[in-house]
Amino acid sequence: MRIWVRLGCSDQEKFNPQLLSLNVELYFKALPEGATSDKLEDTVCYSDLVQNVKSFCRNRQFNLIEHLTAEIYQVVKDSLKQHRSLVTFIGVTGHKMSPPVPDIYGGVTFTYCDDLSSTKE
């Protein structure tokens, strides 16, 4: 997904929203029922994930891509409550597409991931 966020260390950098590309990876321990039933209610609704992330970022400012990515990871994890037992791994990569920093080309990325199968909740 791509969203506009106020992200940067200085107030000037945060003044104009910057394009952030997000990659969210979900690993399932078994084939989700939706893969055979073809019903949305039998799997994770990616539209809901996108809306939850957008709602979280709206009207907020962030200094670091590391912090923003970790926060989005938590939003994704919280959004999976109905399917938490099916998902064994979540990975979120934030890619700040064009940071206004001299000599940085291709952006800056940060990935946060967690193997949920090794934690108990």
N, C-alpha and C positions, 0 to 999 in steps of 0.2 A: 504494500500500500504506500501511497505517498500522501503526506500531510504537510501543512505549513505550521511551523512552530516558532515561538520566540525563544531562540537558543543562542547563547553566547556569553562570554565572560564580562563584556562591558555593556553598559546601558545602550550605547550607540549600536552595538552588534545586535542587541535584542529588539531595537526599535522597529526594524522591518522583519516580519516573519521570514524564515528560511525554509526551503524545501528539504524535507527529511523523507528518505525512503526507508521503509521498514520491511524486513523479512521475518515472518513468524513461521517457525517450524514446529509441528506437532508430530510426535511419534506415538503410535498406538500399539498396545501390547497384543491386540488381536484386531482382526478386520472389523471395523465399525459396522453395526447392523445396516446402516444406510448404504453400504457398498452392495448389499444384496437386495434390500427392500426398496431402494431408490426414493426413500422418504427423508425429508430434511430433518424431521424430529428425531431421527435415528442416528444423527451424527452432529458434529459441531457446526453451528451456523457461522460462517465466516463473515457474513454481513453484520451480525451482532458484535463480533469481535472488533471489526472496523469501527462501528459506531461507538463502542465502549472506549476505544483508544482515542478517537476524535473528541468525544465528550470530556475525557480526562485531560487532554491537552489544551482544550479551548480555555481561553482567558488565563492561562498560566505561563510563567516564564521559567526557563531553566538555564543554568550556567554551563553545565557539562553534558556532553552526549552520553557519557558513562552513567550519570544519574538518571537522565531521561530514559535511556534504554532499560535500566533496572526497574524503573517505575512502570514502564510499559509492560515489562515481563510480569510484574505483579498484577496489572490490570488483566492481562491475558489469563494468567493463572486463576484469578478470581472469577473470570468469565466462564471458566470450564467446570464450575461446580457440579453441574448435572452430569458431566462426562469425565470427571476427575479420575474415576477408577479405570477408565479406558486409556487415558493418556499417561505415558511413562516418561516422556521427555518433552521439554519446552525449550526452544531456542529463539531468541529475539536479537536481530542485528539492526542497529540504527546506522544509517548512512547519511551524514550531513553532506549533501550533494556539492555545494559550492561555498565552503567557508571563506569569509573575507580575510584570508590570511595570505600574505605574499608567499609565493613559491609552493603552494599546495595545489596540486592538480589532481582531479579525480575524486576529491572529497576525503572525508575522514569517516572511518567505521569503528564501531564497537559492538561486540557480541557478548551477550550474557545468556547462559543456558544452565539447565539443571536437570539432572536425572531424578525424576520423581519416584522411581521405583526404589530408591535407596533411602527415602525419607518417609516418616510416618506422620500422619496428621489425624 
